[in-house]
Amino acid sequence: SMGGLIIKNILDALANSVHPLYNNPRVSQYRPLLGKIDKLILVAPPQLGSPDAVEALLHGDKAQIGVKEWGILLDEEQARELAENMQSAHNLLPSLAYFQSVTTPIIKFEESVNRLNELVSRAGTAITTFSDLRLFLEGDGLRTEPAPNDEESPNVLKTHFLDKAEELHSRIDLWKPPSADFEVIQIAGWGIKTIHRIDYKCRLFSCSSLSTLDRD
């Protein structure tokens, strides 16, 4: 997954004179190798980002290490704390180009969430644009970062990590092979279902705070 994004960034750094690392001596010394690479095989890369990363960064789900939803070596709380402080995790978030290709919502809010002050403006709406997703990830100006052990409350992400991820995708989402005879093979998936979107709602008697918010 991540390897697909990394190698495109490396190839871009070697070939693209406007890449911020193009003239870096540690990069330019490898430029002669570019002509020796004639094939790239990508295995299930999240080219434009993935809703899975939204769930992992907001709640730690899908990032824990264990059996199904139970974290044994790394639980959800630890997984979220780790991810929210990793630039690489933010690089997996859906990019602007994702929303230009995928029209279905990435997050939906049922009307019932109007019982929560932090989500009252979101009640009955859905996130279908890059700018709206980013606004929600940064807390909508209403949410504060939850306690480390409160993985049920939607996390509030760091602006500088989101900025860097946006800058990266502005380049690699437009990446093209360096020459006409450069072969690219992409395996689109590997048989594991991934998250389509998150649905937030309030249960009848259990929505007194963000920590009791329910989601599917």
N, C-alpha and C positions, 0 to 999 in steps of 0.2 A: 504493500500500500504506500507507505511513506517513501519507499525507494523510488517509485515512479516520479514523485515530485522532486526528489533530490537529484536524480540523474538529469531531468529536464533543466533544472537550475544550473547544474554543472556544465552541461552542453551549451546552455545559453551564455554562461560566463566565459566560456572559451571562444565562442563565435560572435557574440554580439558586442559591438564596441560601446554601446550605451549601458551595458550591464555595469552596476556599481563596482563589481570586482574584476572587470575586464583587464584593467591595467595593474592589478595587484600582482607583485612579483611572485607570490606563492601560487597564483593561478596561471599567469602568462608563461611560466616555465613549462607548463604541460600543453600549451597550445599546439605544438607539433604532433601530439597524439591524436588530435581531432581528426586528421586525415586518415588515421588508421582504424577508426571506428566506422563500420558500415552497416551495423544492425543494432536495433534496440528492441528488446522484448519487455513489455509491460504486463505484469500479472495483477489484475484487479486493482488498478490505482484509482484513488478518488480524485480524478482529474480536476474537477471543479469544486471539490469538497464533498462532504457527506453529512446528512442529518444525524448519523451516528455520533459525530463529533459534537453536535449541539447537545445531545443527551449526556454525553460523557462529561462535557465541561460544565453543564448546568447542574447535573445531579450525580455524576460518578458512575451511572449505570453503563454497562457494556465496556467499562474500563477496568473493573476489578479483576483480580486473578483468583480463580477458584472454580467452583462447579455451578454452572448456570448462574442464578442471581445471587448466590452466596459467595462472598469473598472469604477465602481462607488465608492465602498469602498476602492479599491486598484487598481490603474491603472498600466499599463505595466511598466512604468518607476520605480515606487515604488516597484513593484513586483520584478523586476530584481535587484534593489539595495538590497532588502531584501535577495533574494536568493543567490546572489554572496557573501554574508557575513555569510552564514549559512553552517556549515559543513554537516548537514543532507541533504541539497539540492544536494550537490555534490555526496553524497552516492547513489543517484538515477541515476547517469550517467551510460551509458553502460560500462560494465567492460570488461576485457580481455576475459573472458569466453563468453560474449555476441557475440563477433566477431568470436569465435570458433564455435558458433552455428548458427549465422545468416550471410549469405553470401552476401545479398543485401547491397548496399551503404547506409550509414547513412546521408551523405551530398553529393550533386553533384553540380559542378560548370560548368555553360555553358561557351562556348568559349568567349562570350561577356565580361566576367569579366576581360579580359586582358587589358581593358581600365583603370583599377584601379591598381596603383603601388603596393598596399598592397596585391592584389590577382593575380597579373600577373602570378606567378608561379603555381597557382591553376587552371588556365583556362583550360577547357576541361577535368578535372580530377574528381575523386570521392574519398571519404574517406571510406575505407573498412577495416581498421585495427585500433586496439586500439592505437598504437603508433602515427599514423597519426592523429587520433582524438585529442589526447592529445596535439600534436604539434599545431593544429589549435586552440584549446581552450586556449592555452597559448599565442596565437598571431602570431605564425609562425616567431617570431623575426622581424616582419614588422609592426604589428598593435600595437597601444597603446590603453589603456583603454578609451573608449568613454566617453563623458560627460554624467552625470546621466539622462539628459532629451533627449538623443539621443539613443532611443532603436532600431532604424533601423540599426545602425552600429553593427556588431558582437562584443560582449563583449570580454574582455580579463580576464581570470579567474586566481585566486591566486594559485600558485604552492603548497603551504603547504596544502590547502584544497584538491587538486587533489591527493597529496601524501597519505593523510589519507584515502581518499575514495578507492584508489588502495589497500592499506594495508588491509582495512576492507574486501573488496571483495576477496582478496587472501585467506581469511579464510572462510567466510560464503558461497562463491560459491561452496566450497567443503564440506559443512556441511552435515552430515548424522545423522539420529536419534540415540540417545544414546544407544538404545537397540533394539533387534529383535521384541519385542512385543509393541514397541512404534508406534502408528498409526499416519500417516500424511495424511490429507485430503487437497487437493488443489483445490480451485475454480479458474479456469484459467482467467476468465474475468467477467465483470458485465454489458456487453451490450453497452458500450460506445466506439466508435472508437478512436484510438490513432494514433499519428503521425508515419508515416512510415519513412520519411526522409525529409530533407530540400533541396530545389533546389534554388541556387543563380543564378541570371542573371542580366544583364543590359538592361534596356529598351532603345529604339533607341535614345531618346534625354534626358535621365534623369539618367546619371551615372557619375556625376562629382566628387563624393566622396562616401565613404562608407555609409554615411547617406542617400544617394539616391539609394542604392543597393536594388534591388527587390528580393523577395523570395516567393516561393510557398511551 
